[in-house]
Amino acid sequence: MKIKTDTPDLLIVEDTPWLFAIMVTIMTLVFIGIGMGLVFSGEWMGLFFAVIGGGLGLLFFFLIVRRVQVVFYRPEGWVEIRRANVLRRATVRHQLDEVSRAIVQRTSGDSGDLHRVTLEIDHGESAGQHPLTMAYSNTGDHHGVARAINDWLSAR
């Protein structure tokens, strides 16, 4: 996650998983390429390899690769969490005065500690914790983003 815009009235935080999208695309193309190479050398099972491997890669890309944009808009008093993948877009709006703070959630994985930024809402209709991204990650400046959100919120 990174800060895209930071003004007194507008804060935009964005996460676009370019590296993950490129890795899934390369994996898909490798499966399709190997499968088609086998087909051209006379092995018809290569077609099965290309269709299944390529199909799973495309399915991962469509379902998992997701862009997230969080917009804090002070003049109208709202924060929107916008998520989009290739197939659909979803937007959730909360009242800005209900947002208490941003925190960094941590979990441990095979590659070490993983983090994600989460908005805490203490009261109102949306009370609870609202992660900005569904997945935990070890890339990006999660603590810096949470600090920037908290600084922007405290300037009310």
Backbone as a printed PyTorch tensor [residue, N CA C, xyz], in Angstrom:
tensor([[[  0.8420,  -1.1780,   0.0000],
         [  0.0000,   0.0000,   0.0000],
         [  0.8850,   1.2390,   0.0000]],

        [[  0.3790,   2.2530,  -0.6550],
         [  1.1160,   3.5080,  -0.6550],
         [  0.1430,   4.6740,  -0.7400]],

        [[  0.6390,   5.8210,  -0.3120],
         [ -0.1410,   7.0520,  -0.3390],
         [ -0.0520,   7.6390,  -1.7480]],

        [[ -1.2080,   7.8580,  -2.3760],
         [ -1.2430,   8.4590,  -3.7090],
         [ -1.4870,   9.9640,  -3.6410]],

        [[ -2.3710,  10.3980,  -2.7230],
         [ -2.6940,  11.8180,  -2.5700],
         [ -2.8280,  12.1130,  -1.0860]],

        [[ -2.2460,  13.2080,  -0.6420],
         [ -2.3640,  13.6090,   0.7590],
         [ -2.4980,  15.1250,   0.8220]],

        [[ -3.7470,  15.5960,   0.9240],
         [ -4.0400,  17.0190,   1.0880],
         [ -4.9170,  17.1570,   2.3260]],

        [[ -5.1440,  18.3650,   2.8220],
         [ -5.9940,  18.5060,   4.0050],
         [ -7.4160,  17.9600,   3.8120]],

        [[ -7.9450,  17.9930,   2.6000],
         [ -9.3120,  17.5260,   2.3560],
         [ -9.3980,  16.1270,   1.7690]],

        [[ -8.3020,  15.5970,   1.2460],
         [ -8.3550,  14.3290,   0.5290],
         [ -7.1150,  13.4860,   0.8150]],

        [[ -7.3490,  12.2260,   1.1580],
         [ -6.2670,  11.2630,   1.3290],
         [ -6.6480,  10.0280,   0.5300]],

        [[ -5.7630,   9.6060,  -0.3680],
         [ -6.0040,   8.4090,  -1.1670],
         [ -4.8620,   7.4310,  -0.9280]],

        [[ -5.2230,   6.2360,  -0.5110],
         [ -4.2830,   5.1440,  -0.2720],
         [ -4.6080,   4.0660,  -1.3030]],

        [[ -3.5660,   3.4970,  -1.9080],
         [ -3.8210,   2.5500,  -2.9950],
         [ -2.9000,   1.3440,  -2.8980]],

        [[ -3.4340,   0.2050,  -3.3090],
         [ -2.6490,  -1.0220,  -3.4050],
         [ -2.9680,  -1.6800,  -4.7360]],

        [[ -1.9860,  -1.7410,  -5.6060],
         [ -2.1220,  -2.4230,  -6.8860],
         [ -1.0530,  -3.5080,  -6.9220]],

        [[ -1.4490,  -4.7760,  -6.8830],
         [ -0.4720,  -5.8680,  -6.7690],
         [  0.1920,  -6.2210,  -8.1010]],

        [[  0.9940,  -5.3200,  -8.6300],
         [  1.6340,  -5.5240,  -9.9260],
         [  2.5180,  -6.7630,  -9.9470]],

        [[  3.3430,  -6.9380,  -8.9350],
         [  4.2730,  -8.0650,  -8.9170],
         [  3.5200,  -9.3890,  -8.9260]],

        [[  2.4840,  -9.5110,  -8.1000],
         [  1.6960, -10.7340,  -8.0470],
         [  0.9960, -10.9830,  -9.3820]],

        [[  0.4430,  -9.9300,  -9.9840],
         [ -0.2400, -10.0720, -11.2740],
         [  0.7360, -10.5340, -12.3570]],

        [[  1.9320,  -9.9880, -12.3610],
         [  2.9420, -10.3880, -13.3460],
         [  3.3560, -11.8390, -13.1220]],

        [[  3.5390, -12.2380, -11.8580],
         [  3.9260, -13.6180, -11.5630],
         [  2.8420, -14.6050, -12.0030]],

        [[  1.5770, -14.3050, -11.7350],
         [  0.4780, -15.1880, -12.1410],
         [  0.4030, -15.2570, -13.6690]],

        [[  0.5980, -14.1390, -14.3410],
         [  0.5670, -14.1190, -15.7990],
         [  1.6920, -14.9690, -16.3820]],

        [[  2.8960, -14.8210, -15.8420],
         [  4.0360, -15.6120, -16.3300],
         [  3.7910, -17.0980, -16.0920]],

        [[  3.2730, -17.4560, -14.9030],
         [  2.9760, -18.8540, -14.6050],
         [  1.9590, -19.4110, -15.6080]],

        [[  0.9280, -18.6330, -15.8950],
         [ -0.1010, -19.0620, -16.8510],
         [  0.4960, -19.2660, -18.2350]],

        [[  1.3040, -18.3260, -18.6850],
         [  1.9190, -18.4440, -20.0060],
         [  2.8860, -19.6180, -20.0900]],

        [[  3.5980, -19.9130, -19.0020],
         [  4.5100, -21.0590, -18.9840],
         [  3.7210, -22.3580, -19.1450]],

        [[  2.6200, -22.5030, -18.3910],
         [  1.8020, -23.7080, -18.5230],
         [  1.2510, -23.8480, -19.9390]],

        [[  0.7460, -22.7670, -20.4880],
         [  0.1980, -22.8180, -21.8460],
         [  1.3040, -23.1260, -22.8580]],

        [[  2.4480, -22.4930, -22.6890],
         [  3.5700, -22.7170, -23.6050],
         [  4.0800, -24.1400, -23.5690]],

        [[  4.2650, -24.6960, -22.3790],
         [  4.7250, -26.0830, -22.2640],
         [  3.6880, -27.0260, -22.8740]],

        [[  2.4380, -26.7950, -22.5480],
         [  1.3780, -27.6500, -23.0930],
         [  1.3200, -27.5970, -24.6060]],

        [[  1.3900, -26.4100, -25.1710],
         [  1.3390, -26.2890, -26.6300],
         [  2.5930, -26.8780, -27.2810]],

        [[  3.7360, -26.7390, -26.6160],
         [  4.9660, -27.3730, -27.1140],
         [  4.8240, -28.8850, -27.1700]],

        [[  4.2050, -29.4570, -26.1390],
         [  3.9670, -30.9030, -26.1420],
         [  3.0040, -31.2950, -27.2610]],

        [[  1.9600, -30.4880, -27.4770],
         [  0.9990, -30.7710, -28.5520],
         [  1.7020, -30.7480, -29.9040]],

        [[  2.5450, -29.7520, -30.1450],
         [  3.2390, -29.6410, -31.4290],
         [  4.2700, -30.7430, -31.6320]],

        [[  4.7320, -31.3760, -30.5480],
         [  5.6680, -32.4960, -30.6970],
         [  4.9340, -33.8400, -30.7290]],

        [[  3.6070, -33.7980, -30.7840],
         [  2.8360, -35.0230, -30.9490],
         [  2.2090, -35.5860, -29.6890]],

        [[  2.4340, -34.9860, -28.5580],
         [  1.8540, -35.4480, -27.2820],
         [  0.5490, -34.7190, -27.0440]],

        [[ -0.5790, -35.3850, -27.2510],
         [ -1.8750, -34.7310, -27.0960],
         [ -2.2290, -34.4690, -25.6400]],

        [[ -1.5390, -35.0770, -24.6990],
         [ -1.7720, -34.7650, -23.2800],
         [ -1.3110, -33.3430, -22.9510]],

        [[ -0.4760, -32.8020, -23.8150],
         [ -0.0570, -31.4170, -23.6360],
         [ -1.2240, -30.4500, -23.7140]],

        [[ -2.2350, -30.8010, -24.4860],
         [ -3.4260, -29.9620, -24.5750],
         [ -4.1390, -29.9050, -23.2220]],

        [[ -4.2090, -31.0360, -22.5670],
         [ -4.7900, -31.0940, -21.2250],
         [ -3.9680, -30.2250, -20.2600]],

        [[ -2.6450, -30.3290, -20.3640],
         [ -1.7350, -29.5470, -19.5180],
         [ -1.9510, -28.0490, -19.7480]],

        [[ -2.0540, -27.6510, -21.0190],
         [ -2.2270, -26.2300, -21.3450],
         [ -3.5790, -25.7200, -20.8750]],

        [[ -4.6350, -26.5080, -21.0870],
         [ -5.9750, -26.0520, -20.7220],
         [ -6.1370, -25.9850, -19.2040]],

        [[ -5.7270, -27.0260, -18.5000],
         [ -5.8790, -27.0380, -17.0350],
         [ -4.9370, -26.0260, -16.3880]],

        [[ -3.6570, -26.0560, -16.7310],
         [ -2.6900, -25.1160, -16.1460],
         [ -3.0020, -23.6740, -16.4900]],

        [[ -3.3020, -23.4220, -17.7510],
         [ -3.6490, -22.0680, -18.1710],
         [ -4.9650, -21.6090, -17.5800]],

        [[ -5.9280, -22.5220, -17.5210],
         [ -7.2320, -22.1810, -16.9420],
         [ -7.1420, -21.8340, -15.4670]],

        [[ -6.3520, -22.6010, -14.7170],
         [ -6.1810, -22.2860, -13.2900],
         [ -5.4650, -20.9610, -13.1020]],

        [[ -4.4760, -20.6900, -13.9530],
         [ -3.7800, -19.4050, -13.8790],
         [ -4.7150, -18.2370, -14.1460]],

        [[ -5.5560, -18.3820, -15.1640],
         [ -6.5320, -17.3280, -15.4570],
         [ -7.5420, -17.1740, -14.3270]],

        [[ -7.9700, -18.2920, -13.7550],
         [ -8.9090, -18.2390, -12.6320],
         [ -8.2840, -17.4960, -11.4520]],

        [[ -7.0190, -17.8230, -11.1150],
         [ -6.3210, -17.0970, -10.0490],
         [ -6.2620, -15.6150, -10.3550]],

        [[ -5.9180, -15.2860, -11.5940],
         [ -5.8010, -13.8790, -11.9580],
         [ -7.1300, -13.1540, -11.7730]],

        [[ -8.2200, -13.7500, -12.2600],
         [ -9.5250, -13.1100, -12.1730],
         [-10.0250, -12.9880, -10.7420]],

        [[ -9.7420, -13.9590,  -9.8920],
         [-10.3040, -13.9620,  -8.5430],
         [ -9.4070, -13.3290,  -7.4860]],

        [[ -8.1020, -13.4570,  -7.6430],
         [ -7.2030, -13.0550,  -6.5590],
         [ -6.5490, -11.7000,  -6.7850]],

        [[ -6.1760, -11.3770,  -8.0120],
         [ -5.5120, -10.1000,  -8.2710],
         [ -6.5560,  -8.9990,  -8.1350]],

        [[ -6.3640,  -8.1600,  -7.1160],
         [ -7.3800,  -7.1640,  -6.7710],
         [ -6.7250,  -5.8250,  -6.4390]],

        [[ -7.2090,  -4.7840,  -7.0830],
         [ -6.7390,  -3.4230,  -6.8030],
         [ -7.6180,  -2.8350,  -5.7070]],

        [[ -6.9890,  -2.1770,  -4.7580],
         [ -7.7230,  -1.5520,  -3.6480],
         [ -7.3570,  -0.0750,  -3.6150]],

        [[ -8.3860,   0.7650,  -3.5050],
         [ -8.1840,   2.1980,  -3.3530],
         [ -9.0680,   2.6620,  -2.1980]],

        [[ -8.4650,   3.3670,  -1.2540],
         [ -9.2050,   3.8890,  -0.1050],
         [ -9.1530,   5.4070,  -0.1840]],

        [[-10.3430,   6.0230,  -0.2190],
         [-10.4460,   7.4710,  -0.3830],
         [-11.0700,   8.0580,   0.8800]],

        [[-10.3420,   8.9520,   1.5390],
         [-10.8420,   9.7010,   2.6920],
         [-11.1790,  11.0940,   2.1800]],

        [[-12.4470,  11.5070,   2.3210],
         [-12.8860,  12.7880,   1.7730],
         [-13.5240,  13.6210,   2.8800]],

        [[-12.7660,  14.6020,   3.3730],
         [-13.1930,  15.4030,   4.5170],
         [-14.3950,  16.3140,   4.2450]],

        [[-14.5060,  17.0040,   3.0830],
         [-15.6380,  17.9270,   2.8960],
         [-17.0110,  17.2670,   3.0550]],

        [[-17.1610,  16.0330,   2.5860],
         [-18.4490,  15.3550,   2.7200],
         [-18.4630,  14.3380,   3.8580]],

        [[-17.3230,  14.1320,   4.5020],
         [-17.2570,  13.3030,   5.7000],
         [-17.4110,  11.8110,   5.4780]],

        [[-16.7200,  11.2640,   4.4730],
         [-16.8060,   9.8310,   4.2480],
         [-15.4530,   9.2410,   3.8850]],

        [[-15.3760,   7.9320,   4.0310],
         [-14.2340,   7.1520,   3.5610],
         [-14.8060,   5.9950,   2.7460]],

        [[-14.2360,   5.7750,   1.5730],
         [-14.6710,   4.6850,   0.7030],
         [-13.5380,   3.7000,   0.5110]],

        [[-13.8770,   2.4290,   0.6260],
         [-12.9350,   1.3570,   0.3050],
         [-13.4120,   0.7730,  -1.0230]],

        [[-12.6030,   0.9600,  -2.0610],
         [-12.9640,   0.5040,  -3.4070],
         [-12.0700,  -0.6700,  -3.7840]],

        [[-12.6970,  -1.7940,  -4.0940],
         [-11.9600,  -2.9840,  -4.5160],
         [-12.4040,  -3.3530,  -5.9230]],

        [[-11.4430,  -3.7340,  -6.7680],
         [-11.7840,  -4.1040,  -8.1420],
         [-10.8650,  -5.2250,  -8.6060]],

        [[-11.4680,  -6.2100,  -9.2670],
         [-10.6860,  -7.1900,  -9.9970],
         [-11.1720,  -7.1590, -11.4310]],

        [[-10.7580,  -8.0950, -12.2420],
         [-11.1180,  -8.0740, -13.6490],
         [-12.6300,  -8.2160, -13.8360]],

        [[-13.2850,  -8.9450, -12.9460],
         [-14.7030,  -9.2650, -13.1220],
         [-15.6730,  -8.2920, -12.4850]],

        [[-15.3000,  -7.6660, -11.3740],
         [-16.2730,  -6.8060, -10.7010],
         [-15.5980,  -5.7350,  -9.8470]],

        [[-16.4100,  -4.7700,  -9.4580],
         [-15.9800,  -3.6910,  -8.5680],
         [-16.9190,  -3.6630,  -7.3710]],

        [[-16.3710,  -3.3290,  -6.2190],
         [-17.1880,  -3.2050,  -5.0050],
         [-16.7230,  -1.9760,  -4.2410]],

        [[-17.6730,  -1.2460,  -3.6910],
         [-17.3750,  -0.0470,  -2.9160],
         [-18.1290,  -0.1090,  -1.6050]],

        [[-17.4070,   0.1710,  -0.5130],
         [-18.0150,   0.2520,   0.8100],
         [-17.7160,   1.6430,   1.3490]],

        [[-18.7570,   2.3380,   1.8040],
         [-18.5840,   3.6940,   2.3260],
         [-18.9090,   3.7170,   3.8180]],

        [[-18.0460,   4.4130,   4.5800],
         [-18.2380,   4.6180,   6.0150],
         [-18.2080,   6.1130,   6.3000]],

        [[-18.8190,   6.5110,   7.3850],
         [-18.7550,   7.9020,   7.8130],
         [-17.3720,   8.1660,   8.4100]],

        [[-16.7730,   9.2510,   8.0270],
         [-15.4270,   9.5820,   8.4690],
         [-15.3490,   9.7660,   9.9810]],

        [[-16.3840,  10.3490,  10.5920],
         [-16.3330,  10.5750,  12.0340],
         [-16.4700,   9.2870,  12.8390]],

        [[-16.8130,   8.1770,  12.2120],
         [-16.8790,   6.8930,  12.8990],
         [-15.5210,   6.1890,  12.9360]],

        [[-14.6080,   6.5650,  12.0460],
         [-13.2990,   5.9150,  11.9690],
         [-12.4200,   6.4110,  13.1080]],

        [[-11.9900,   5.4880,  13.9690],
         [-11.1760,   5.8550,  15.1360],
         [ -9.7010,   5.9940,  14.7860]],

        [[ -9.1940,   5.0130,  14.0780],
         [ -7.7550,   4.9870,  13.7910],
         [ -7.4630,   3.8950,  12.7690]],

        [[ -6.2340,   3.8910,  12.2870],
         [ -5.7300,   2.8160,  11.4320],
         [ -4.6950,   2.0440,  12.2370]],

        [[ -4.7410,   0.7420,  12.1360],
         [ -3.7620,  -0.1100,  12.8130],
         [ -3.1350,  -1.0380,  11.7850]],

        [[ -2.0360,  -1.6660,  12.1700],
         [ -1.3930,  -2.6620,  11.3230],
         [ -1.5830,  -4.0140,  11.9880]],

        [[ -2.2690,  -4.9070,  11.3080],
         [ -2.4210,  -6.2690,  11.8030],
         [ -1.2370,  -7.0850,  11.3140]],

        [[ -0.8080,  -8.0380,  12.1460],
         [  0.3670,  -8.8420,  11.8230],
         [  0.0340, -10.3120,  11.9860]],

        [[  0.5750, -11.1210,  11.1030],
         [  0.5040, -12.5670,  11.2270],
         [  1.8430, -13.1240,  10.7680]],

        [[  2.1290, -14.3300,  11.1720],
         [  3.3890, -14.9560,  10.7730],
         [  3.1360, -15.9650,   9.6700]],

        [[  4.0000, -15.9550,   8.6880],
         [  3.9010, -16.8880,   7.5690],
         [  5.2400, -17.5430,   7.3280]],

        [[  5.3240, -18.3610,   6.2830],
         [  6.5670, -19.0570,   5.9510],
         [  7.6870, -18.0850,   5.6150]],

        [[  7.3400, -16.9480,   5.0450],
         [  8.3600, -15.9740,   4.6430],
         [  8.5650, -14.8830,   5.6880]],

        [[  8.1110, -15.1100,   6.9250],
         [  8.2900, -14.1280,   7.9900],
         [  6.9740, -13.4630,   8.3480]],

        [[  7.0820, -12.2910,   8.9620],
         [  5.8870, -11.5630,   9.3700],
         [  5.2000, -10.9200,   8.1660]],

        [[  3.8800, -11.0230,   8.1610],
         [  3.0630, -10.4260,   7.1190],
         [  2.1510,  -9.3880,   7.7600]],

        [[  1.8350,  -8.3240,   7.0230],
         [  1.0620,  -7.2100,   7.5810],
         [ -0.0700,  -6.7850,   6.6560]],

        [[ -1.0420,  -6.0900,   7.2350],
         [ -2.0720,  -5.3960,   6.4650],
         [ -2.6010,  -4.2440,   7.3050]],

        [[ -3.0190,  -3.1830,   6.6320],
         [ -3.5560,  -2.0020,   7.3010],
         [ -5.0610,  -2.2080,   7.4790]],

        [[ -5.5450,  -1.8660,   8.6650],
         [ -6.9530,  -2.0550,   9.0090],
         [ -7.4910,  -0.7890,   9.6480]],

        [[ -8.7050,  -0.4060,   9.2570],
         [ -9.3820,   0.7200,   9.9020],
         [-10.1890,   0.1930,  11.0770]],

        [[-10.0840,   0.8810,  12.2120],
         [-10.8940,   0.5390,  13.3760],
         [-12.0270,   1.5490,  13.5070]],

        [[-13.2370,   1.0190,  13.6130],
         [-14.4320,   1.8450,  13.8080],
         [-15.0390,   1.4040,  15.1280]],

        [[-15.0330,   2.3250,  16.1180],
         [-15.4690,   1.9680,  17.4680],
         [-16.9780,   2.0270,  17.6640]],

        [[-17.6680,   2.8500,  16.8910],
         [-19.1060,   3.0100,  17.0940],
         [-19.8200,   3.1760,  15.7570]],

        [[-21.1190,   3.1340,  15.8160],
         [-21.9130,   3.3360,  14.6090],
         [-22.2880,   2.0310,  13.9390]],

        [[-22.8930,   2.1680,  12.7980],
         [-23.4030,   1.0240,  12.0530],
         [-22.3020,   0.0780,  11.5800]],

        [[-21.1100,   0.5950,  11.3710],
         [-20.0050,  -0.1990,  10.8290],
         [-18.9650,  -0.5820,  11.8720]],

        [[-19.3370,  -0.6040,  13.1410],
         [-18.3680,  -0.8760,  14.2090],
         [-17.6180,  -2.1740,  13.9520]],

        [[-16.3050,  -2.1240,  14.1840],
         [-15.4560,  -3.2960,  14.0050],
         [-14.1790,  -2.9350,  13.2850]],

        [[-13.4540,  -3.9720,  12.8800],
         [-12.2170,  -3.7740,  12.1360],
         [-12.4770,  -4.0330,  10.6570]],

        [[-11.9630,  -3.1320,   9.8230],
         [-12.1740,  -3.2120,   8.3800],
         [-10.8230,  -3.2070,   7.6690]],

        [[-10.3070,  -4.3950,   7.3130],
         [ -9.0150,  -4.4580,   6.6040],
         [ -9.1130,  -3.7740,   5.2470]],

        [[ -8.0750,  -3.0370,   4.9030],
         [ -8.0680,  -2.3690,   3.6030],
         [ -7.7740,  -3.3630,   2.4840]],

        [[ -6.9330,  -4.3560,   2.7680],
         [ -6.6900,  -5.4390,   1.8130],
         [ -7.0840,  -6.7400,   2.4800]],

        [[ -7.5570,  -7.6810,   1.6990],
         [ -7.9520,  -8.9750,   2.2540],
         [ -6.7310,  -9.8060,   2.6320]],

        [[ -5.6650,  -9.6820,   1.8640],
         [ -4.4750, -10.4950,   2.0790],
         [ -3.4380,  -9.7510,   2.9110]],

        [[ -2.6780, -10.5110,   3.6830],
         [ -1.5190,  -9.9750,   4.3790],
         [ -0.3480,  -9.9640,   3.3910]],

        [[  0.6090,  -9.0720,   3.6230],
         [  1.7130,  -8.9160,   2.6840],
         [  2.9920,  -8.5490,   3.4280]],

        [[  4.1270,  -8.8700,   2.8190],
         [  5.4000,  -8.4280,   3.3870],
         [  6.0390,  -7.3490,   2.5140]],

        [[  5.2730,  -6.7990,   1.5780],
         [  5.7810,  -5.7080,   0.7400],
         [  5.0040,  -4.4300,   1.0460]],

        [[  5.6460,  -3.3170,   0.8960],
         [  4.9950,  -2.0300,   1.1380],
         [  5.2800,  -1.5160,   2.5410]],

        [[  4.9360,  -0.2740,   2.7530],
         [  5.1820,   0.4040,   4.0320],
         [  3.8760,   0.4740,   4.8280]],

        [[  3.4640,  -0.6380,   5.4040],
         [  2.1990,  -0.6960,   6.1210],
         [  2.1730,   0.2530,   7.3180]],

        [[  3.2480,   0.2880,   8.0760],
         [  3.2930,   1.1650,   9.2530],
         [  3.2690,   2.6370,   8.8390]],

        [[  3.9680,   2.9700,   7.7620],
         [  3.9430,   4.3430,   7.2700],
         [  2.5680,   4.7600,   6.7700]],

        [[  1.8680,   3.8440,   6.1100],
         [  0.5170,   4.1430,   5.6240],
         [ -0.4300,   4.3310,   6.8000]],

        [[ -0.3510,   3.4460,   7.7960],
         [ -1.2080,   3.5850,   8.9810],
         [ -0.9150,   4.8970,   9.7040]],

        [[  0.3490,   5.2610,   9.8030],
         [  0.7270,   6.5230,  10.4460],
         [  0.1840,   7.7160,   9.6580]],

        [[  0.2630,   7.6680,   8.3190],
         [ -0.2540,   8.7580,   7.4880],
         [ -1.7710,   8.8790,   7.6350]],

        [[ -2.4760,   7.7570,   7.6830],
         [ -3.9340,   7.8010,   7.8780],
         [ -4.2580,   8.4030,   9.2360]],

        [[ -3.5670,   7.9600,  10.2730],
         [ -3.8240,   8.4850,  11.6230],
         [ -3.5020,   9.9670,  11.7150]],

        [[ -2.4230,  10.4040,  11.0980],
         [ -2.0880,  11.8340,  11.0880],
         [ -3.1690,  12.6320,  10.3620]],

        [[ -3.6510,  12.1240,   9.2260],
         [ -4.6910,  12.8160,   8.4660],
         [ -5.9840,  12.8660,   9.2610]],

        [[ -6.3260,  11.7740,   9.9390],
         [ -7.5570,  11.7520,  10.7540],
         [ -7.4790,  12.7100,  11.9500]],

        [[ -6.2770,  12.8120,  12.5320],
         [ -6.1370,  13.6650,  13.7280],
         [ -6.1510,  15.1560,  13.3780]],

        [[ -6.0020,  15.4920,  12.1130],
         [ -6.0130,  16.8960,  11.6960],
         [ -7.4290,  17.4270,  11.4980]],

        [[ -8.4220,  16.6980,  11.9700],
         [ -9.8390,  17.1070,  11.7780],
         [-10.1090,  18.4550,  12.3480]]])
